[in-house]
Every structure is written in C-alpha cells, then in structure tokens.
C-alpha cells in the first residue's frame, strides 16, 4: 500500500455507493462516517488493488475499506474493517 492520487476523485468525481454491510458499519459508529467522507474527498489516499479480486483496499489507520469499481466508473464500498478488533 502507499499514498497515491485518489481514484475516486476522477473527472468527474466517481459516484460512491455503500453496500448494506458498509451502511450498517457507518451508522453504528460516527468515526466511520468520517472515513467515508475522507475517502470521497481526499486528493491522495493509501490504497492497493487486490490482485485476485480486483477490489480496491483503502487504508486509514486501523481501518480498511474494501470497494470495487463498477463498469460505469462508480465505486461500491463492500466492507469497512476495523483491524483493531482482530485478536492479536
């Protein structure tokens, strides 16, 4: 992973949609709302593209946001993962 130009901020900006799971995760914690807002507006983000699935994996602190780019250029957020909740 590494900082790079935010692929969501293409010209024109890509539409960002949330799966039911991602919506639930955002509604449960206000901090995650900030993550999505930051993801949608930051000029640079820390991300990589998963070689197997082709999904984008964005990193912000302990959080990972998994999204796919659809044919129309929009991004669909599949999941928000809080790695601090994982057992060590």
C-alpha positions in Angstrom: 0.0 0.0 0.0 1.1 3.6 -0.4 -0.2 7.1 -0.9 -1.3 7.9 -4.4 -3.8 10.0 -6.2 -7.3 9.1 -5.1 -9.0 7.1 -7.9 -12.4 8.1 -6.6 -11.7 11.7 -7.5 -11.6 11.2 -11.2 -13.0 13.8 -13.5 -15.9 14.0 -13.0 -15.8 12.5 -9.4 -17.0 8.9 -9.3 -20.2 8.1 -7.5 -19.6 6.3 -4.2 -22.3 3.8 -3.1 -22.4 1.7 0.1 -23.4 -1.9 0.5 -25.9 -2.8 3.2 -23.0 -4.0 5.4 -21.0 -0.9 4.9 -24.0 1.3 5.6 -24.6 -0.6 8.8 -20.9 -0.1 9.8 -21.2 3.6 9.2 -24.4 4.0 11.0 -23.1 2.2 14.1 -20.0 4.5 14.5 -19.7 8.2 13.7 -15.9 7.8 13.2 -16.6 5.6 10.2 -18.7 8.3 8.7 -15.6 10.4 8.7 -13.7 7.6 7.0 -16.1 7.5 4.1 -16.2 11.3 3.8 -12.4 11.4 3.8 -12.3 8.6 1.2 -14.6 10.5 -1.0 -12.8 13.8 -0.8 -9.1 13.4 -0.1 -6.8 14.1 -3.1 -4.5 11.3 -2.0 -5.2 8.0 -0.3 -3.4 4.9 0.9 -4.6 2.0 -1.2 -3.7 -1.0 -3.3 -5.7 -3.1 -5.8 -6.1 -6.7 -4.7 -4.6 -8.9 -7.4 -7.1 -11.7 -7.0 -10.4 -9.8 -6.8 -9.5 -6.5 -8.4 -11.1 -4.8 -5.4 -9.6 -1.6 -4.1 -8.4 -1.8 -0.5 -8.0 1.6 1.1 -6.2 2.0 4.4 -6.8 4.6 7.1 -5.2 3.9 10.5 -6.7 0.6 11.7 -9.4 0.6 9.2 -9.6 -1.0 5.8 -12.3 0.0 3.3 -12.9 -2.6 0.5 -14.5 -1.3 -2.7 -15.0 -2.3 -6.3 -15.1 -0.1 -9.3 -18.1 -0.8 -11.4 -18.3 -0.5 -15.2 -19.9 2.9 -15.0 -16.9 4.2 -13.0 -18.7 4.4 -9.7 -17.3 2.8 -6.6 -19.3 0.4 -4.4 -18.0 0.1 -0.8 -18.3 -3.6 0.1 -17.0 -3.5 3.6 -15.3 -1.5 6.4 -13.0 -3.5 8.5 -11.6 -2.4 11.9 -8.4 -4.3 12.3 -8.0 -3.1 15.9 -10.9 -5.6 16.7 -8.9 -8.6 15.4 -7.3 -10.8 18.0 -3.5 -10.4 18.3 
